[in-house]
Amino acid sequence: MYCGNTSETTMNRNESKLTICFCFFNNLVATFVLQEVVKNLMPLIVNVLESLDLAYTETQELEVELELLKEDNEQLVTQVVKLLKAFK
């Protein structure tokens, strides 16, 4: 994995954060005597980041669905108002 500067336009934010964490922990492994502890911690951190990425994606999908439902609701309210006016 490349540990240099990356452009936010070429990577999404989550991939960029994962790259930063990966590079940080690689530096820890290279620097500290507790290499085994850090190596064992790395998969856990990656798992948490992947879970956060999944949750973020699901949240975005739900927000899109909510917007569609709001639009449907507005259309239904408009139709009900028209029907009520027609019955007056």
RASULLIN-V42767 format. One record per residue. N is the residue number from 1. PHI is phi in whole degrees, 0 to 359 (999 if undefined). OMEGA is omega as a letter, one per 20 degrees, with the letter a starting at -180 (999 if undefined). Layout:
BEGIN
N:PHI:OMEGA + N:PHI:OMEGA
END
This chain:
BEGIN
1:999:a + 2:287:a + 3:249:r + 4:273:r + 5:288:r + 6:236:a + 7:274:r + 8:297:a + 9:282:a + 10:261:r + 11:226:r + 12:285:a + 13:301:a + 14:292:r + 15:296:r + 16:296:r + 17:296:r + 18:296:r + 19:297:r + 20:298:r + 21:297:r + 22:301:r + 23:295:r + 24:300:a + 25:289:r + 26:299:r + 27:295:r + 28:299:a + 29:299:a + 30:288:a + 31:263:a + 32:261:r + 33:289:a + 34:278:a + 35:301:a + 36:295:r + 37:297:a + 38:293:r + 39:299:r + 40:287:r + 41:284:a + 42:306:r + 43:298:r + 44:294:r + 45:296:r + 46:298:r + 47:299:r + 48:297:r + 49:296:r + 50:295:r + 51:296:r + 52:297:r + 53:297:r + 54:296:r + 55:297:r + 56:297:r + 57:297:r + 58:297:r + 59:297:r + 60:298:r + 61:297:r + 62:293:r + 63:295:r + 64:296:r + 65:299:r + 66:299:r + 67:298:r + 68:296:r + 69:294:r + 70:298:r + 71:297:r + 72:300:r + 73:298:r + 74:298:r + 75:296:r + 76:295:r + 77:298:r + 78:299:r + 79:295:r + 80:296:r + 81:298:r + 82:297:r + 83:296:r + 84:297:r + 85:293:a + 86:291:a + 87:275:a + 88:282:999
END
